Amino acid sequence: MTFQVMSGCMSMILLASLFVMSSCLHESELAEPAAAETPGMPNHTSTAEAPPVYGYRVIRSYPHDRQAFTQGLVYAAGELYEGTGMRGQSSLRRVVLETGMVRQERMLPEQYFGEGITIFGGRIIQLTWQSRSGFVYDKASFKLVQQFRYPTEGWGITHDGSRLIMSDGTSNLYFLEPQTFTEIDRIEVHDDQGPVDRLNELEYVRGDIYANVWKTDRIARIDLLTGRVTAWIDLAGLLSAADRQQRVDVLNGIAYDAENNRLFVTGKWWPKLFELQIVAPE
């Protein structure tokens, strides 16, 4: 009889202990739920800090052809090259920086909508928008030497000295072998909020990629290894209200003079091209 009472008491104590432990376990799980994570996908928003936002100072402005729907801009060996868009108006140009005068021009066939350009070696490479076709020209003569294909839309293009780097309006940057134009790698561009899409005109600047983000006044500075946006450059107000009295479109066109550390920007149908100094946030 005594043994049965003690055994009953022990059972009650054991059950009470298990209930307390179970309650603590469930409270802990509710307080700190496990983070959902998709295998193989980076968690961009978990601990990322917002990139700093830089401003600008205008060093100098230059005339720019109002008829140029600027899609690509390159400065090389003291000369400015520009790719323009719109079907029936797309072109490749060599432009005098100081005056905006077009020194040399090659028109694209009417069915093509010209996009970004870059210079690799003695060749100029130009993308088209939805035709999935690119053109390679001799840098001096603008003679067409090759046509190539790619599986996406074409928006912006630059290079890092060994690889071509291309955008297609998504959050991806594609790395291409410069002779065969085959894809050898890609990265997804992201900031603290997640993927950054509408990447447009590109420029390689001292180890980073600068990218216009379509329909914004911002340029993303992108880490080539991780795809992370390390800074935003806010160019709001660059084109004055007076300059906007006639038809203009969005900011687009980045060129870098590596020898003299000069950065140039313009936009589609803009009357001016600007040399800028980027100003760090206070």
N, C-alpha and C positions, 0 to 999 in steps of 0.2 A: 504493500500500500504506500509506504513512504517512497519506495523507488519509483512508483508510478507517478506520484505527485511531483517529485524532483524532475523526472523525465519530462513531464508536461511543462514544468516551468522552464526548463532548458530549451524546449522546443519553441516556447513563446518568445524567449529572449533571442534565439537565433533568427526567428522570423522577423522580429522587430529590427534587428541589426541589418538584415538583408533589405528591408523596406527603406531604411535610412540611407544605405549605400546606393540603392537604386534611385532614390529621389535625388541625391547629390549628383549622380551621374547624368540624369536627364537635365537637371538645371544647368550643369556645365556645358552640355551639348547645345542647349538653347542659347546660352550666353555667348558662345564662340563657335558659330557654325563654320564648317570647313569650307574654304573658298572653292567655288566651282571652277574647273580648269579643263579645257579641251586638250587632250594629248597632242603634242607637236605644235601647238599654237601659242605664240607669245602673249603674255598678259600685260598689255601696254599700259593699263590704267591703275595697276595695283599700287605701286609706290612711286610712280614717275612724278617729277616736279614739272610745273609749267615752264616752258622755255622763256628766257628773257625776251623782251621786245625792244629792239633797237630803233632809233630814229635816224635822221639824215641831215646833212647840210649840203646845199647846192654849191659846188665849186665853180661850175660854169654851165651855161646852156648853149646849145648849137641849133641851127635851123635843121628841120626834118621835113621831108616831103609829106604833105598832107594826104597824098594819094597812096601812100605806102601802108598797106594793111600788114603791119610788122608781125612776122611769125618767128623769125630767127635773126640773131645779131651776133657777129663775131668781130673782134679786133685782133689783127695779126700783122706783124712786121710793118707797123705804121699805117695800116690801111683798115678801113671799116667795110665789112661785108654784111649784106642784109638779104634775108629771104622774105618774100611777101606772099600773101594769100588772096583768096577769092578766085573762083573759077573764071577763066578768061582774062584774069589780071595778075595771076601769080608769076613771080619772077625771082631771079637771082641777080643781085646787084653788087657792084663795087662803088662805094660812096666816099666822097670827100668829107671827112669829119667836120672840118671848120665851116663849110658852106652848105652841106647837105646835097651838093650836086652829084648826080649819078654819072659816074665816069664810064661804067661798063654795065651792060645788062643782057640777060638772056631770059626770054619768056618761056614759060612752061606750056605744053599743049593745053588747049582749052578745057579738056575734061579733068584736069588735075587741080586740086586745091593745095597750094604750096604750104609747107609747115617749116619746122626748125631746120637749121643748118649748123654744120661744124666744119672745121678744117683739120684734116689729118694728113700729115706729110704734105705732099704737093697736090692733094685732092680736096675738093669741096663736096661734102655729102649733104644732100637735101631730102627731107621727108615730104610725103604728101599725106593728107588727112585720112580719107576713108578708102583710098584706092589700094592701100597696102603695097605701094610701090615707092622705092627711093631711087634717087639719081646720084651718080658720081660724075663730077666734072674735073677737068684739068684746071688747076687754080689760076694759071696765067691766062689761058685762052677762053675759059668757060666752055670748052668743047666737051660734049657728053662722051664719057668713056665707058660707062657701065650703068646698067639698071638692075636693081635687086628687089626682092620681095621680103615681106615680114607678115606675121599672122595677126597683127593687131592694128588698131588705128595708129597713125603717126602724129605726134605732137611736138615734143622737143628732143634735141640731141646735142650731146657734147662728148668729150672724152677725157680720160685721165692720163693720157700718154701711152697707154697700152690697150685700153678697151674703149669701145664706143659705149655711151650711156644714153638710153632712150626712154622717153615717157610716152604714155598713150592715153592720158586723161584720167587714169585710175590712180590708185595709191602706189602702184608698182613702178620701180625703175628696173630696166632690163640692160644687162651687160652683153654686148655683142662683140664677137671676134671681128676685127676691122677689115679683114680681107674677104672672108666668106659671109659675114653678116649673120652668122648663126648665134643663137643665144647660148651663153656660157654660164650665166648666173642671173639672179634677180634678187631684189630686196623690197620689202614693203615699208613705205615711209609712214611714220607715226609720230604723234606728240603725246602729251599726257592725256588727251581725250580719246585717243585711238587713231585709226588710219587717217591719213591726210590724202584726199583724192583731188582730182582736177589739176594734177601737176602738169605744167605746160612747158614754156621755154626754159631751157637749162643752160647753166654755165659752170664750168669747173673753176673754182677759185681757191688756191692755196690748200688743196687737200679736201675741200668740202664741195658739195654741190649746192648752187643757188638755184632755186626753182620758183618761177612765177606760179601763183595759184590762181587759176582762171576765175575771172569775175570778182577779184579782190584787189586791194591795193597793197597786198603783202607778198614778200618774198620769203620762202623758207630756206634756212641754212641747214643742210642735211649731212649727217655723219655717214660717210660712204660704207663703213664697216657694219653699222647697226641699222641704218635707215632712220635713226632717231632725229627729229627736228631739234637742233641744239639752240636755235634762236630764230625769232621772227624779225624781219625788217619791215617796219610800217612806213609806207610811202604815201600815205593819205595827204592830200593837199599839194602834191608835187606839181600837178598841172593846174594853173590858176583858173578862176572863173572866166576871165576874159578869153583865155585860150580855149575854153569849152563852149564859146558862143557858136562856133561852127561844129560840124559833125566830128566827133571823136568816139573811140571805143576804149576798151580796157587797157590797162597797163600790160605790156608784153614786150620783152626784148631786153636781154642782159648781155653785156659784153665786158670782158676784162682785159686790160692792158697789163700783162704780167711784168713786163720790163719796167714800167713806170708806176705800177701799183695804182692804176686808175680803173674805176668802175663806172660803166655807162648804162643808162636805162632809157627806154622810151616806151611808146604804146602804139596801138593800131590807129592809124590816121592822126597821130599826134603831130602838132606843128613844131615840136621841140624834142631834142635829145639832151639828156642831162648827164653831166659828170658829177658824181656824188661822193661825199665822205660819209661813211656810216658812223653813227654816234651811239656809244654805249649808254644804256639806261643809268640814271643817277642812283 
